[in-house]
Amino acid sequence: MAKVKPFKALRPSREKVSQVSASSYDSASRAESYLELETNPYSYLHIVKPYLHFKDEKKNPAKHFPIGLEYLKNFKQNGWLIKDEKNSYYIYRVIKGSDAYTGIIAAASVDDYLNNNILKHESTLTEKQNELADHISWFKGLGNPVLLTYPDSAKIENLIEHYIENHIPEYNFISTDQLKHNLWVVNHDEDVDLIQTEFENIPKLYIADGHHRSAGSAAYCQMERDANKNFTGKELFNFFPVCLIPFSKLHIFEYHRLVKDKIVNEVSFMQKINHYFDVIPSGNLPVQPLKSKQFGLYFNQTAYLLKLKKEFSSTLNSTLEKLDVSIVETFILKNIFNINDSKTDKRISFMDGTKGIGHLQETIDNKDFDLAITLYQTSIEEVKQVAEENLIMPPKSTWIEPKLRTGLIIYETE
């Protein structure tokens, strides 16, 4: 049973919401962020990424964060950011093409995260976790909710549909990436009670996206608890912002691997691939695998479809070993390239499936990397099973949408 509670959000005024809120904190490129800062004086990035005003400098909290805090003060004084007066849940919908992703933004408990009522499937880097904790400590808030998922609930879904069909949204705008965004404020007592009760009846929640934000929130909470020995557990720092979207409403994309290593051009490379895989020549366009346990190779304008040989497939027993991303990790990255840690090895990079297979081909043909390994997407069932067994997937196993906007709903910790 997980605690999911309403809170008083700091959020943009209706008139400024499309300019204040920005692309996802994690997914926007540095070039996109630079352009945002240069062209949009209302962007929340001025608050959370003030170091980008200094293009040749590394992030320096002591120097840069006071600048972000000054922007935050000005945004509040100018009425571009306004604090809600009543504890609320927030129904958020983003529409991409003909796909709509709808969820509930709320505050989740750090204790539920620590006690595995909120389950993880990825490991986190201590340095990045501590960096985020430091960020929250400076700004006393977090403006990019963690994406959680849960088993579908008819009562929650019915409530969401009721609001969508019968209430004018608080926000209704199109962002520069041509996505449509809506938000409804839910603060009627009976609706708040229904949401809170329904989530209390759900045994486990699962992190879909935002493992570092979760870990950073937990680290910040521990800092505050250490400084406040008489804490009750009800203080705002004991919670962090989340957006809850049910299993059936998420979309998981594949995550391809890009490798830069001269052995790709050696004769022995394909001999090693043939040792582990049945290899099917597939022309001069990258293969997009259409089912699990199929893989593609693309290099030197040549493509191959791969299937792990039965004698190796039969050795895979655990949930983790059977994942497509684990097969690539073991039989190609480790056994052939000697890449033992794909989180840190500079020879490997990753490209999510939303970029398109043509962009992947261009990246290889331009010699930015020597080889692309294409995969089929990880399923939500695999994510659930890994989380429930307290296992950790290889890095970049999933690209999950939607990506939530930064600065749309801000959770303040005091």
C-alpha positions as CSV (number, residue, x, y, z in Angstrom):
1,M,0.0,0.0,0.0
2,A,1.5,3.4,-1.1
3,K,0.6,6.8,0.1
4,V,-0.3,9.2,-2.7
5,K,-1.4,12.5,-1.4
6,P,-2.6,15.9,-2.8
7,F,-0.5,19.0,-2.4
8,K,-0.5,22.7,-3.1
9,A,1.4,23.1,-6.3
10,L,3.4,26.1,-7.4
11,R,2.5,26.4,-11.1
12,P,2.5,28.8,-14.0
13,S,-0.4,31.3,-14.6
14,R,-2.8,30.2,-17.2
15,E,-1.6,33.0,-19.5
16,K,2.1,32.1,-19.3
17,V,2.0,28.3,-19.0
18,S,3.2,27.5,-22.5
19,Q,6.2,29.8,-22.0
20,V,7.1,29.0,-18.4
21,S,6.9,25.2,-18.7
22,A,9.7,23.6,-20.7
23,S,10.6,20.3,-22.3
24,S,11.5,17.4,-20.0
25,Y,14.5,18.2,-17.8
26,D,16.2,15.0,-18.8
27,S,15.4,14.7,-22.4
28,A,16.1,18.2,-23.8
29,S,19.5,18.6,-25.5
30,R,21.9,21.2,-24.3
31,A,21.5,23.0,-27.6
32,E,17.7,23.1,-27.2
33,S,18.1,24.4,-23.7
34,Y,20.5,27.2,-24.9
35,L,18.0,28.3,-27.5
36,E,15.2,28.3,-24.9
37,L,17.1,30.5,-22.6
38,E,18.1,32.9,-25.3
39,T,14.6,33.3,-26.8
40,N,12.2,32.9,-23.9
41,P,12.6,35.1,-20.8
42,Y,9.7,33.3,-19.1
43,S,11.2,29.8,-19.3
44,Y,11.5,27.7,-16.1
45,L,14.9,26.7,-17.3
46,H,16.2,30.1,-16.1
47,I,15.4,28.8,-12.6
48,V,16.6,25.2,-12.8
49,K,19.4,25.5,-15.3
50,P,21.0,28.9,-14.6
51,Y,24.5,27.5,-15.3
52,L,23.6,27.4,-19.0
53,H,23.9,31.2,-19.0
54,F,27.6,30.5,-18.7
55,K,28.3,28.4,-21.8
56,D,32.0,27.7,-21.0
57,E,31.5,26.8,-17.3
58,K,30.7,23.6,-15.5
59,K,27.8,23.6,-13.1
60,N,28.8,25.4,-9.9
61,P,26.0,25.5,-7.3
62,A,27.6,28.2,-5.2
63,K,27.8,30.5,-8.2
64,H,24.9,29.6,-10.4
65,F,22.1,28.5,-8.1
66,P,21.7,31.9,-6.4
67,I,21.0,33.2,-9.9
68,G,18.3,30.6,-10.4
69,L,16.8,31.5,-7.0
70,E,16.7,35.2,-8.0
71,Y,14.8,34.1,-11.2
72,L,12.4,32.1,-9.0
73,K,11.8,35.1,-6.8
74,N,11.0,37.3,-9.8
75,F,8.7,34.7,-11.4
76,K,6.7,34.6,-8.2
77,Q,6.6,38.4,-7.8
78,N,5.5,38.9,-11.4
79,G,2.7,36.3,-11.0
80,W,4.2,34.0,-13.6
81,L,4.3,31.3,-10.9
82,I,1.4,31.0,-8.4
83,K,0.9,28.8,-5.4
84,D,-2.4,26.9,-5.1
85,E,-4.3,27.6,-1.9
86,K,-5.9,24.2,-1.5
87,N,-4.3,20.7,-1.5
88,S,-5.1,19.2,-4.9
89,Y,-4.5,16.4,-7.3
90,Y,-3.8,17.3,-10.9
91,I,-5.0,15.4,-14.0
92,Y,-2.5,15.9,-16.7
93,R,-3.0,14.9,-20.4
94,V,-0.5,15.2,-23.2
95,I,-1.6,14.4,-26.8
96,K,1.0,13.3,-29.3
97,G,-0.5,12.7,-32.7
98,S,-3.5,10.4,-32.1
99,D,-2.0,9.1,-28.8
100,A,-3.2,10.6,-25.5
101,Y,-1.3,9.9,-22.2
102,T,-3.3,10.8,-19.1
103,G,-2.3,10.6,-15.5
104,I,-2.6,12.0,-12.0
105,I,0.1,14.3,-10.5
106,A,0.4,13.8,-6.8
107,A,3.0,13.6,-4.0
108,A,4.4,10.2,-3.1
109,S,6.1,9.1,0.1
110,V,9.9,8.8,0.3
111,D,9.3,6.0,2.9
112,D,7.3,4.0,0.3
113,Y,10.3,4.4,-2.1
114,L,12.7,3.3,0.6
115,N,10.5,0.4,1.7
116,N,9.9,-0.9,-1.8
117,N,6.2,0.0,-2.0
118,I,7.5,2.0,-5.0
119,L,9.6,-0.5,-7.0
120,K,12.6,0.3,-9.2
121,H,14.1,-1.5,-12.2
122,E,17.2,0.7,-12.9
123,S,20.3,1.5,-10.8
124,T,21.3,5.1,-10.1
125,L,24.6,6.8,-10.0
126,T,25.5,8.2,-6.6
127,E,27.0,11.3,-8.0
128,K,23.9,12.2,-10.0
129,Q,21.7,11.3,-7.1
130,N,23.6,13.6,-4.7
131,E,23.6,16.3,-7.4
132,L,19.8,16.2,-7.5
133,A,19.6,16.2,-3.7
134,D,21.7,19.3,-3.7
135,H,19.5,20.9,-6.3
136,I,16.4,20.3,-4.2
137,S,18.1,21.6,-1.1
138,W,18.9,24.9,-2.8
139,F,15.5,25.4,-4.5
140,K,13.3,23.7,-1.9
141,G,11.3,22.1,-4.6
142,L,11.2,19.8,-7.7
143,G,9.5,20.8,-10.9
144,N,9.8,17.6,-12.9
145,P,7.6,14.8,-11.4
146,V,8.7,11.2,-11.4
147,L,6.7,9.0,-13.8
148,L,5.1,6.1,-11.8
149,T,2.9,3.3,-13.2
150,Y,0.3,1.0,-11.6
151,P,-2.3,-1.7,-12.3
152,D,-5.3,-0.2,-14.1
153,S,-8.1,1.0,-11.7
154,A,-11.6,1.4,-13.1
155,K,-12.6,3.9,-10.4
156,I,-9.6,6.2,-11.1
157,E,-10.1,5.9,-14.8
158,N,-13.8,6.8,-14.5
159,L,-13.0,9.9,-12.4
160,I,-10.4,11.0,-15.0
161,E,-12.9,10.6,-17.8
162,H,-15.5,12.5,-15.8
163,Y,-13.2,15.5,-15.5
164,I,-12.1,15.4,-19.1
165,E,-15.7,15.2,-20.4
166,N,-17.3,17.7,-17.9
167,H,-14.7,20.2,-16.9
168,I,-12.9,22.9,-18.8
169,P,-9.2,22.3,-18.4
170,E,-7.1,24.8,-16.3
171,Y,-4.4,24.6,-19.0
172,N,-4.9,24.0,-22.7
173,F,-1.9,24.7,-24.9
174,I,0.4,23.4,-27.6
175,S,4.1,23.3,-26.9
176,T,6.9,24.1,-29.4
177,D,7.3,20.4,-30.1
178,Q,3.7,20.3,-31.3
179,L,2.3,18.4,-28.4
180,K,-1.0,19.4,-26.8
181,H,-1.2,19.7,-23.1
182,N,-4.2,19.8,-20.7
183,L,-4.4,20.0,-17.0
184,W,-7.4,19.8,-14.6
185,V,-7.2,20.7,-10.9
186,V,-9.0,18.2,-8.6
187,N,-9.7,19.5,-5.1
188,H,-13.3,18.6,-4.3
189,D,-13.2,16.6,-1.1
190,E,-15.1,13.6,-2.4
191,D,-12.8,13.3,-5.5
192,V,-9.7,13.7,-3.4
193,D,-10.9,11.0,-1.0
194,L,-11.7,8.6,-3.9
195,I,-8.2,9.0,-5.4
196,Q,-6.4,8.7,-2.1
197,T,-8.5,5.6,-1.1
198,E,-8.0,3.9,-4.5
199,F,-4.2,4.2,-4.4
200,E,-4.2,3.0,-0.8
201,N,-5.7,-0.2,-2.2
202,I,-2.9,-0.7,-4.8
203,P,-0.1,-2.8,-3.2
204,K,2.8,-1.6,-5.3
205,L,3.7,1.3,-7.6
206,Y,6.5,1.1,-10.2
207,I,8.9,3.7,-11.4
208,A,8.6,4.1,-15.1
209,D,10.9,7.1,-15.6
210,G,12.8,9.2,-13.1
211,H,15.0,6.8,-11.0
212,H,17.5,9.5,-10.3
213,R,14.9,12.1,-9.3
214,S,13.4,9.5,-6.9
215,A,16.8,8.7,-5.4
216,G,17.7,12.4,-5.2
217,S,14.5,13.1,-3.4
218,A,15.2,10.3,-0.9
219,A,18.7,11.6,-0.3
220,Y,17.4,15.1,0.2
221,C,14.8,13.8,2.6
222,Q,17.5,12.1,4.6
223,M,19.5,15.3,4.8
224,E,16.4,17.1,6.2
225,R,15.7,14.3,8.7
226,D,19.3,14.4,9.9
227,A,18.9,18.1,10.5
228,N,15.5,17.7,12.1
229,K,15.7,14.8,14.6
230,N,12.2,15.3,15.8
231,F,10.6,15.0,12.3
232,T,7.1,13.4,12.2
233,G,7.1,12.0,8.7
234,K,4.4,14.5,7.7
235,E,6.7,17.3,6.7
236,L,6.7,18.2,3.0
237,F,10.3,17.0,2.6
238,N,9.1,13.5,3.2
239,F,7.4,13.5,-0.2
240,F,8.2,14.0,-3.8
241,P,6.1,14.8,-7.0
242,V,4.9,12.0,-9.2
243,C,2.7,11.5,-12.2
244,L,0.8,8.2,-12.0
245,I,-0.2,6.6,-15.3
246,P,-1.6,3.0,-15.5
247,F,0.2,0.2,-17.2
248,S,-2.2,0.2,-20.2
249,K,-1.6,3.9,-20.9
250,L,2.2,3.9,-21.1
251,H,4.2,3.5,-24.3
252,I,7.6,1.8,-24.1
253,F,10.0,2.3,-27.1
254,E,13.1,0.3,-28.0
255,Y,16.5,1.6,-27.1
256,H,19.2,0.9,-29.7
257,R,23.0,0.6,-29.0
258,L,25.7,2.5,-30.9
259,V,29.3,1.3,-30.7
260,K,32.5,3.0,-31.8
261,D,35.3,0.4,-32.1
262,K,37.8,-0.4,-34.8
263,I,37.2,-4.2,-34.5
264,V,33.9,-3.8,-36.3
265,N,36.0,-3.6,-39.5
266,E,38.0,-6.7,-38.8
267,V,37.2,-10.0,-40.4
268,S,37.1,-11.7,-37.0
269,F,34.1,-9.5,-35.9
270,M,31.5,-11.2,-38.0
271,Q,33.1,-14.6,-37.2
272,K,32.5,-13.8,-33.5
273,I,28.9,-12.7,-34.2
274,N,28.3,-16.0,-36.2
275,H,29.5,-18.0,-33.2
276,Y,26.6,-16.7,-31.0
277,F,23.9,-15.9,-33.5
278,D,22.2,-17.2,-36.6
279,V,22.9,-14.4,-39.1
280,I,20.5,-13.4,-41.9
281,P,21.8,-10.8,-44.5
282,S,19.1,-8.1,-44.7
283,G,20.2,-5.6,-47.4
284,N,21.4,-2.1,-46.9
285,L,18.8,-0.6,-44.5
286,P,18.9,-1.1,-40.7
287,V,16.7,-3.8,-39.4
288,Q,13.9,-2.8,-37.1
289,P,13.2,-6.0,-35.1
290,L,9.4,-6.7,-34.9
291,K,9.4,-9.2,-32.1
292,S,11.4,-10.2,-29.0
293,K,14.6,-12.2,-29.4
294,Q,15.4,-10.7,-32.7
295,F,18.2,-8.2,-33.2
296,G,19.7,-6.1,-36.0
297,L,23.2,-5.1,-36.9
298,Y,24.0,-2.2,-39.2
299,F,27.5,-1.1,-40.2
300,N,29.3,-0.2,-43.5
301,Q,25.9,0.3,-45.1
302,T,25.1,-3.4,-44.6
303,A,22.4,-4.9,-42.4
304,Y,21.9,-8.3,-40.7
305,L,19.1,-9.9,-38.7
306,L,20.3,-11.9,-35.7
307,K,18.8,-14.7,-33.7
308,L,20.6,-16.1,-30.7
309,K,21.5,-19.8,-31.4
310,K,19.6,-22.4,-29.5
311,E,22.6,-23.7,-27.6
312,F,23.1,-20.3,-26.0
313,S,19.4,-19.5,-25.6
314,S,18.9,-22.7,-23.6
315,T,21.4,-21.4,-21.0
316,L,19.3,-18.4,-20.1
317,N,17.3,-19.1,-17.0
318,S,16.6,-16.0,-15.0
319,T,14.3,-13.1,-15.7
320,L,17.2,-10.8,-16.2
321,E,19.2,-13.1,-18.5
322,K,16.2,-13.5,-20.9
323,L,15.8,-9.8,-21.5
324,D,16.7,-8.7,-25.1
325,V,18.8,-5.9,-23.7
326,S,20.7,-8.5,-21.5
327,I,21.3,-10.8,-24.5
328,V,22.9,-7.9,-26.3
329,E,24.8,-6.9,-23.2
330,T,26.2,-10.4,-22.6
331,F,26.8,-11.8,-26.1
332,I,27.8,-8.7,-28.1
333,L,28.9,-5.9,-25.8
334,K,30.8,-8.0,-23.2
335,N,31.8,-11.1,-25.1
336,I,32.9,-9.4,-28.3
337,F,33.7,-5.8,-27.5
338,N,34.8,-6.4,-23.9
339,I,32.5,-3.6,-22.7
340,N,31.9,-4.6,-19.1
341,D,30.1,-1.5,-17.9
342,S,27.9,0.2,-20.5
343,K,27.1,3.0,-18.0
344,T,30.7,4.3,-18.2
345,D,32.4,2.9,-21.3
346,K,33.0,5.7,-23.8
347,R,32.7,3.4,-26.8
348,I,28.9,2.9,-26.4
349,S,26.0,5.3,-26.7
350,F,22.3,4.8,-27.0
351,M,19.5,6.0,-29.3
352,D,15.8,5.7,-28.4
353,G,13.3,4.4,-30.9
354,T,11.4,7.7,-31.2
355,K,14.3,9.1,-33.3
356,G,13.5,6.8,-36.1
357,I,15.5,4.2,-38.0
358,G,16.5,6.7,-40.6
359,H,18.3,8.9,-38.1
360,L,20.1,5.8,-36.7
361,Q,21.2,4.9,-40.3
362,E,22.5,8.5,-40.8
363,T,24.5,8.4,-37.6
364,I,26.3,5.2,-38.7
365,D,26.8,6.3,-42.3
366,N,28.3,9.6,-41.1
367,K,30.8,7.6,-39.1
368,D,29.7,9.1,-35.8
369,F,29.7,5.5,-34.6
370,D,30.8,2.3,-36.3
371,L,28.0,0.0,-35.5
372,A,24.3,0.0,-34.6
373,I,22.6,-2.8,-32.7
374,T,18.8,-2.5,-33.0
375,L,16.4,-4.1,-30.5
376,Y,12.7,-4.7,-30.0
377,Q,11.2,-2.8,-27.1
378,T,11.1,-4.1,-23.5
379,S,7.5,-4.9,-22.4
380,I,5.8,-3.5,-19.4
381,E,5.4,-7.1,-18.1
382,E,9.2,-7.5,-18.2
383,V,9.6,-4.2,-16.4
384,K,7.1,-5.3,-13.7
385,Q,8.8,-8.7,-13.3
386,V,12.3,-7.3,-12.9
387,A,11.0,-4.7,-10.3
388,E,9.1,-7.3,-8.3
389,E,12.2,-9.6,-8.2
390,N,14.3,-6.6,-7.0
391,L,16.5,-6.9,-10.1
392,I,18.2,-4.2,-12.0
393,M,18.0,-3.9,-15.8
394,P,21.1,-3.0,-17.9
395,P,21.4,0.8,-18.6
396,K,19.0,2.4,-21.1
397,S,16.7,-0.6,-21.3
398,T,13.5,1.4,-21.8
399,W,12.5,4.7,-23.3
400,I,9.1,5.4,-21.8
401,E,6.6,8.0,-22.8
402,P,5.1,10.4,-22.0
403,K,8.0,12.7,-21.1
404,L,6.6,15.2,-18.5
405,R,7.2,18.9,-18.9
406,T,9.4,20.7,-16.5
407,G,7.9,23.6,-14.5
408,L,4.3,22.7,-15.2
409,I,3.7,21.4,-11.7
410,I,6.2,22.3,-9.0
411,Y,6.3,20.5,-5.6
412,E,7.7,22.7,-2.9
413,T,9.3,21.1,0.2
414,E,8.7,23.8,2.6
